[in-house]
Amino acid sequence: MASNNSSETRDADDRSEVGGGELVGLPSATQAIEALAAVLSRSGTVGQELIGLATELGRVLVGTSTLAPAERDRRFTDPAWSQNPLFRRLVQAYLAAAGSLDALVDDLDAHVEDHRLAERARFAANILAAAAAPSNMLVTNPAGLKRAFDTGGASLLRGLRNLVGDLRHNGGMPATFEPGVFQVGRDLALTPGAVVAREPLAELIQYTPSTETVHERPILIVPPPIGRYYFLDLRPGRSFVEFAVANQLNTFLLSWRNPGPAQGSWDLEDYASTVLTAIDHVRAITGSPEVNLIGFCAGGIISSTVLSHLAVTGDPRVHSASFAVTMLDFGQRAPLTAYDNRTLLDLVGRRSKRAGVITSRQLGAAFTWMRPDDLVFSYVVNNYVLGERPPTFDILAWNADGTNLPAALHNTFLDLFHNNNLVEPGGLSALGTPVDLSRITVPTFVTGAVSDHLTPWKSCYRTTQLVGGDTTFVLSYSGHIASLINPPGNPRAHYWHGGPSGADADTWLEQATRTQGSWWEPWAGWAKERSGARIPAPDAPGDAEHPVLDPAPGRYVTAAATS
């Protein structure tokens, strides 16, 4: 097994930032072109930038340019990019052009009121710049040329074979993982436990304690309904579930079913009702009148509606709540707003209604193109230029193991995204009551990730202002998924905590304390303080009313979509 601290594992985590659950639809080519046209329409700025670019290209030509790739830019790590005069000039010319394009987009951003137009321009510019990188082509990639020479052309044949295979079997996109290397239940999702309840939408898993005592108040984990839950239980040493169990938390988890067209009518009400039913199962099994809830990504959105319903009805079934990289306020500035176009969203919504679901491939595409360097062209180079098979990492295998989203829930998410009605009291109803986040007064623990491109940390921080009661915010390093797969022991891992409550996000960060380690650790301490006394661990999962149905990881996590 790869070490938790290895650079390869961290890189794989960084290249897995596709999931998350806040789905929209890809901007069309026409919208992307229109956004770039808006950039080029600023003739004065374009003229100035062209003069600057020509000047820099002159420096590149005579060898006086100081442009160099960023230290963490994996595209240009081969020594030839800096030592060979031809390749050095090639990459410097590319960096100069890409920098000019970025500057033009920044200028548009500074002078237009519609930030969505600016984000669409940035989205299109990023794809254009990523596609134009000289590392993507064999004749301008020194590592690819050397590999072809060293292998006597065998790498070229392998690259061609990989390309043909992806055209035939992967929708023309480069493969990101090696099929069959990892298997759920054999290599992944290994924390011992059992399915103790099965509902139409989800299975409830109770995990086997690894300590003699557990805290009396249990915890229920609500993953996002997009993707399989086991990113929270990857492998020993990289498992949030394992960590929670080791911290004497009596841990339960919902494993969502992969819906097919027949389940296209499942909506937010059905998912929230399933969470509420799971809470009652957990209470019955443990004998605890209350549970602690933690929602991840879109699982946090679903959990927020449940918490609001309980608050409005005066129901104390949930004692505390945690939100991990969950965005409840979609009115904040974010790269995701590049997709915020009413015509586009209506079209995407109608398509999913006709099909019954939006498929995992469609879900993944919307986020893949938000990071084209890492999620597309790095694999173009690996698979086609170098003729290698995709890397074998656990998180990349999970990333490719997607699930569908029912049309009804998809359209609700689109509505939340465009109208931002989750933050408006009464703007949305769930479980028969209007949603009012300010009525949620249970203690809350909120996390964000500093380089998260799906749910920007400042948007996550907004949750502390939307809910009532005592709130704790912790900011993790890294991106969306990598911040969640964040076991203690990684020397690069750190987090910020302790900023002033009620402050704006920037002020909070200025006064927060940076600490080495994983956000899992302060969360565990916070959760244990709210989990009551320690009691003897249960001898067996379930009870007479909740017999063991299957060993963990259960059936739903591996099941294909039903027709």
Buried (B, 14 or more C-beta within 10 A) or exposed (E): EBEBEEEEBBBBBBBBBBBBBBBBBBBEEEBBEBBBEBBEEBEEBBEBBEEBBEEBBEBBEEEEBEBBBEEEBBBBEBEBBBEBEEBBBBBBBBBBBBBBBBBBBBBBBEEBEEBBBBBBBBBBBBBBBBEBBBBBBBEBBBBBBBBBEEBEEEBBEBBEEBBEEBEEEBEEBBBBBBEEBBEBBEBBBBBEBBBBBBBEBBBBBBBBBBEEEBBBBBBBBBBBBBBBBBBBBBBEBBBBBBBBBBBBBBBBBBBBBBBBBEBBEBBBBBBBBBBBBBBEBBBBBBEBEBBBBBBBBBBBBBBBBBBBBBBBEEEEBBBBBBBBBBBBBBEBBBBBBBBBBEEBBBEBBEBBBEBBBBBBBBBBBBBBBBBBBBBBBBBBBBBBBBBBEBBBBBBBBBBBBBBBBBBBBBBBBBBBBBBBBBBBEEBBBBBEBBBBBBBBEBBBBBBBBBBBBBBBBBBBBBBBBBBBBEBBBBBBBBBBBBBBBBBBEBEEBBBBBBBEEEBEBEEBBEEBEEBEBBBBBBBBEBBBEBBBEBBEBBEEBBBEEBEBBBBBBBEBBBBEBEE
